[in-house]
Amino acid sequence: MPTTLNRHAVPALAAILLGASGFAVLLALWLAGGGEVDVPWAPSLDLRLHFRLDGLGALYSLLATGVGLAVFAYAAGYLPRHLAAHGRSPAQARPFWGLLVLFMGSMVGLATAQDLILVFVFWDLTAISSYFLIAYDREERDSRWAALMALIVTGVSAVLLLIGALVLYAEHGTFSLPELFDRVEAGGTLTLAAGLLALAALAKSAQVPMHFWLPRAMTAPTPVSAYLHSAAMVAAGVLLIGRTYPLIERSDLVLDGLVVIGLSSVALGGVLALTRDDMKQLLAYSTLSQYGYVVFMYGLGGEKGAVAAGFYVVAHAISKSALFLTAGAVTEATGGAKRLSELGGLARELPLLAAASAAAVATIVAVPLTLGFFADELFFKAALEHGPAAVAAAVGAAGLTVAYLLRFWAGIFLGPRPCEARSLSAVLLGPVVVLGAVVLVGGVWASPVSGLAAAAGESSLRTGADASVAYHLDARPENLMALAAFAIGGLLLAAQTRAERWAGVVAQLGSRAGPERLYGAGLRRLNAMSDRVHALEVRDMRTRVSAVLVPAGALVVLALVATPTSGAFTVGAFEARDAGLMLMLVLAAVTAVATTVPRRHLTLALVLSTLGYALAGVYAFFDAPDVALVAVVVETLLVLLVLGVLALVPSAVLRREASLPTPAKRRWRDPLIGVVSGALVAALTWATLSRPSPARTVSAEHVRLADQAHAKDVVTAILADFRGLDTLGEVTVVAVALAGVLALLRGGRMW
Amino acid sequence: MVTSVVVQAVARLLLAPILMIAFAILVKGYAEVGDGFSAGAIAALGVLLHYVAFGRATTERLLPIRALPAACFAALLLALALATGPLVFGDPVLTYAPSPGAEVVQLGTLEVIGAVAFDVAVFVIVMGAALGIIHALARQAEEIRE
């Protein structure tokens, strides 16, 4: 490592330690037979903390922590260089590490959660940490746009997940997944809920048509792309499909939908990957294509599909991470080259990197002696059960994969060399080598991964599953399909220019009429609508107030016309003890009329404050001392604040504004609105007070219960105890007002 | 801003009594007229008078106003904890500690019960918010004048 152990390296080391210990703990727990935590923490609301380390949970959490560990090691060397290249201080590394650790934790929580609400919470946590990580280079507009796009697409689909969970709760009364699996029956509700859950999962895994956020998210720093957008966050989508598979598999419609969407993603991702020049974009399309494989396998249904899916996710995540880290390392070594057209012939200068990334490419391409060969063997076995169409699709997909990945590797490491390359430091090279070694070892000793995949299949299918893989040197159908795939890939590479031309046509079609245009157009329309509403309602203060008063007055007129008004307006008797109240009311009325007179802002503020104090006097005479106290105090506070704010405005501006003549239209419109709404409110108050409600049950109840609440002052008991939730809401509003003022005036600092 | 000697003397002399009255209103709120909200507002008013008389720098040197915005948010968290804490034990929200009919510890007029803790949280929130806003406005006024 180039830097010595300074305090900026501490967060990196802490994160790596956390990742390593997490991996170790999870592995130990899994080998000891799994564990479970079930705490009903809010029983009156049916909320439980239910985590179980079953096969599916172990597979995804070990994947998240294992790949995360490699990425953390890489990022420890990558991040200081990245910050230095962008001219940012090294202290800005701390939020990056915090977000990565948060993400790792939420992935583990998501994998082991057994309660739909918990799943939703961790789902959104991963989306939020992804948002901040993609937008880590805050100054770049592309990063901010990509982060917002990812958040909106995955966040809106998360709401679909919640709605699906609520539909299931309304039908069966529980959020807990094991209980739901026992209770559901096939039918319309189940199809709806399963469809919503599947939609949320597909958006998260960047499947067609919600795929457009993933290539854009490649503006994130390389460790983020390698971890989130190849191995962990997009894996969360297929994790949800696996976790809720007992629900999904009972609905043939959803399964068919999964097959269609999976195949479309495979095709689209593969075709577009053939045209991309930018390394990370190519890998992004490859990722969405490979997850299309997994979705297709789940959609096929049956035992083989679920088992193959788990195996495939592991093989893909390890190798795709390695390839992203390779892309980042190559960019570092060549001083910023990001495109295949700028690169070439680096195998001589970076032999170790070339070998490690070749192992990763070989895994995804499914060359024998790598982990990916077994993954494809299971994939072909699953496709064989479902007829020739599935077989043809599978072989075609594998062929496309061969073509674009070989193009990727050859474009970087073979051919003529247009650029120079420095040597790489060990911390950037090491993780790639480790990941490459893992997939090579897996090619020979696959039983750990197949054991995990079988256990994951068992969690999804709720019956026993088997995922044994081995090398068979005979003419089995799977081997023939693999050979056919290689042949197709070779053909595509040979006809490269023609293939690229056709692929380019598809890409053009997509950018002209694809879902990303819909997204952009949708956002623009929303903004335009918001601007129109703003222009209509919020033009100036008076318009805003009359926008409330005029409809209220219209409703009052409706009410008076619609309800019987005989005996509605009575005039009560006037007694001597009402003299004080009458005096304060007259004072309040006179002051209210007097507020229309002053032109200067200071005078107006003082007259308004007199009105406030007069009303406080009215409350006092109305036998409401608590209200009067609060009214006086608040009035004083507000008047002093208004005067203080007025003192900030230059007196010349105040004088000019005060002497402006009223425009002609407003000269009759404002008084008319004021008089009419005032008269209507007066009529309403008169009508209400003429017929006081006969039953005062609620207040009598409060007075009766005050003793049980250990209170002698009923009003305070009402505020703090009986209507405590109202007070909580109001107090939250006060705190939010403080936060707003601090955000506006102090730039968000607390002091 | 220079204010007259009379205003300064009044502000200095009244600060302690005003804070005392605010605290008294908070404490006796459960037995007589008063509650956390008006207590917080009165306390803020006392400090605001000091601001007007002596200016921002002197007042903030004398009184620990710097901690108040953070205290406001901490008190909000306390109020939320008091309200939602009973959920963990299976009770509905806002179930306070000494249940009806149980013994209540009394310190003079003050009763040591959950509702009074809630009231104290409201007091801190209101005072913290008011003084935080006043501080922000005062800083803004200074920056404008420069």
HADDOCK unambig.tbl for C-alpha pairs under 7 A between the chains (distance, minus, plus):
assign (segid A and resid 41 and name CA) (segid B and resid 88 and name CA) 5.11 0.50 0.50
assign (segid A and resid 42 and name CA) (segid B and resid 87 and name CA) 5.18 0.50 0.50
assign (segid A and resid 42 and name CA) (segid B and resid 88 and name CA) 4.98 0.50 0.50
assign (segid A and resid 42 and name CA) (segid B and resid 90 and name CA) 5.96 0.50 0.50
assign (segid A and resid 43 and name CA) (segid B and resid 90 and name CA) 5.54 0.50 0.50
assign (segid A and resid 44 and name CA) (segid B and resid 90 and name CA) 5.68 0.50 0.50
assign (segid A and resid 625 and name CA) (segid B and resid 33 and name CA) 6.99 0.50 0.50
assign (segid A and resid 626 and name CA) (segid B and resid 33 and name CA) 5.82 0.50 0.50
assign (segid A and resid 626 and name CA) (segid B and resid 34 and name CA) 6.10 0.50 0.50
assign (segid A and resid 630 and name CA) (segid B and resid 38 and name CA) 5.34 0.50 0.50
assign (segid A and resid 633 and name CA) (segid B and resid 38 and name CA) 6.64 0.50 0.50
assign (segid A and resid 633 and name CA) (segid B and resid 41 and name CA) 6.29 0.50 0.50
assign (segid A and resid 633 and name CA) (segid B and resid 42 and name CA) 6.34 0.50 0.50
assign (segid A and resid 634 and name CA) (segid B and resid 41 and name CA) 6.82 0.50 0.50
assign (segid A and resid 637 and name CA) (segid B and resid 45 and name CA) 6.34 0.50 0.50
assign (segid A and resid 648 and name CA) (segid B and resid 141 and name CA) 5.90 0.50 0.50
assign (segid A and resid 708 and name CA) (segid B and resid 100 and name CA) 4.69 0.50 0.50
assign (segid A and resid 708 and name CA) (segid B and resid 101 and name CA) 6.37 0.50 0.50
assign (segid A and resid 709 and name CA) (segid B and resid 100 and name CA) 6.13 0.50 0.50
assign (segid A and resid 711 and name CA) (segid B and resid 30 and name CA) 5.63 0.50 0.50
assign (segid A and resid 711 and name CA) (segid B and resid 31 and name CA) 6.27 0.50 0.50
assign (segid A and resid 712 and name CA) (segid B and resid 30 and name CA) 6.21 0.50 0.50
assign (segid A and resid 712 and name CA) (segid B and resid 31 and name CA) 4.65 0.50 0.50
assign (segid A and resid 712 and name CA) (segid B and resid 32 and name CA) 6.90 0.50 0.50
assign (segid A and resid 713 and name CA) (segid B and resid 30 and name CA) 5.46 0.50 0.50
assign (segid A and resid 713 and name CA) (segid B and resid 31 and name CA) 5.05 0.50 0.50
assign (segid A and resid 713 and name CA) (segid B and resid 32 and name CA) 5.35 0.50 0.50
assign (segid A and resid 713 and name CA) (segid B and resid 33 and name CA) 6.68 0.50 0.50
assign (segid A and resid 716 and name CA) (segid B and resid 29 and name CA) 6.58 0.50 0.50
assign (segid A and resid 716 and name CA) (segid B and resid 30 and name CA) 5.90 0.50 0.50
assign (segid A and resid 716 and name CA) (segid B and resid 35 and name CA) 5.90 0.50 0.50
assign (segid A and resid 717 and name CA) (segid B and resid 30 and name CA) 6.93 0.50 0.50
assign (segid A and resid 720 and name CA) (segid B and resid 115 and name CA) 5.71 0.50 0.50
assign (segid A and resid 720 and name CA) (segid B and resid 118 and name CA) 6.60 0.50 0.50
assign (segid A and resid 720 and name CA) (segid B and resid 119 and name CA) 6.37 0.50 0.50
assign (segid A and resid 721 and name CA) (segid B and resid 115 and name CA) 6.13 0.50 0.50
assign (segid A and resid 731 and name CA) (segid B and resid 122 and name CA) 6.68 0.50 0.50
assign (segid A and resid 732 and name CA) (segid B and resid 76 and name CA) 6.94 0.50 0.50
assign (segid A and resid 734 and name CA) (segid B and resid 126 and name CA) 7.00 0.50 0.50
assign (segid A and resid 734 and name CA) (segid B and resid 129 and name CA) 6.71 0.50 0.50
assign (segid A and resid 735 and name CA) (segid B and resid 72 and name CA) 6.97 0.50 0.50
assign (segid A and resid 735 and name CA) (segid B and resid 73 and name CA) 6.77 0.50 0.50
assign (segid A and resid 735 and name CA) (segid B and resid 125 and name CA) 6.69 0.50 0.50
assign (segid A and resid 735 and name CA) (segid B and resid 129 and name CA) 6.19 0.50 0.50
assign (segid A and resid 738 and name CA) (segid B and resid 129 and name CA) 5.24 0.50 0.50
assign (segid A and resid 738 and name CA) (segid B and resid 132 and name CA) 6.74 0.50 0.50
assign (segid A and resid 738 and name CA) (segid B and resid 133 and name CA) 6.19 0.50 0.50
assign (segid A and resid 741 and name CA) (segid B and resid 133 and name CA) 6.38 0.50 0.50
assign (segid A and resid 742 and name CA) (segid B and resid 136 and name CA) 6.74 0.50 0.50
assign (segid A and resid 745 and name CA) (segid B and resid 136 and name CA) 6.18 0.50 0.50
assign (segid A and resid 745 and name CA) (segid B and resid 140 and name CA) 6.88 0.50 0.50
assign (segid A and resid 746 and name CA) (segid B and resid 136 and name CA) 6.55 0.50 0.50
assign (segid A and resid 750 and name CA) (segid B and resid 69 and name CA) 6.32 0.50 0.50
assign (segid A and resid 751 and name CA) (segid B and resid 66 and name CA) 6.68 0.50 0.50
